[in-house]
Amino acid sequence: MSIPASELLLGRVFEEVVVTNLSRTQIVRYAGASDDFNPLHTDEIFATEVAGYPSVIAHGMLTMGLTAKAVTNLVGNEQLVRFGGRFVGMVVPGDELVTRMEVTSRHQDGDDLIVELDVATQNQQRALVYKGSAAARFRQSPVK
């Protein structure tokens, strides 16, 4: 459930835990949904012994999707007009991810309020795994 635009004040920070104890099953289910069966995501032996990673790694788009859900929980699906970013760290099974959203701008566009957010997702060690931004448009009735 989204919050009213009146609560999205400049500088206000919101946080949401987007996953606790990410499982291999969640990663494999995402592989199926996205049709991305790269062995880095699905094969523990390949990921560790061939590629040298600590474990299989989650798809970047899975991390982005979890982050996007936090954003839409905050501003609402219909209000979101822009969301993007980049993957800056690995996500592995067992991770807990927390998304932090900070209101960086509020401005009028005609009768609408535009709210800009900085968005960052970190793991339980507070290592940044996703960094981006979002914008939401709140339709407001003209004052009569």
QUIPEMO-V882282 format. One line per field, one symbol per residue. ss: DSSP state (A for helix, B for strand, O for the rest). Layout:
BEGIN
ss = ???
END
This chain:
BEGIN
ss = OOOOAAAOOOOOBBBBBBBOOOOAAAAAAAAAAAOOOOAAAAOAAAAAAAOOOOOOBOOAAAAAAAAAAAAAAAAOOOOBBBBBBBBOOOOBOOOOBBBBBBBBBBBBBOOBBBBBBBBBBBOOOOOBBBBBBBBBBBOOOOOO
END
